[in-house]
């Protein structure tokens, strides 16, 4: 069963804040760990998938929450 091991709350931060927070959190994780990123920056809708592809990490989920935030689940490569 896949379990989210870390949540990165970057709500209220603008670009590049959410990606910087995610990159910092990834340094303290192991390969295969799953991280949840919460963001309110609309730019994250294109930034996070692009970053995941370039960095070699896997974007497992991307959704907009009922509260108007964006939620991403990333698996560390």
PyMOL commands that set and color helices and strands:
alter all, ss='L'
color gray80, all
select helices_A, chain A and resi 17-26+44-55
alter helices_A, ss='H'
color red, helices_A
select strands_A, chain A and resi 4-10+34-39+58-64+70-75
alter strands_A, ss='S'
color yellow, strands_A
deselect
rebuild
show_as cartoon
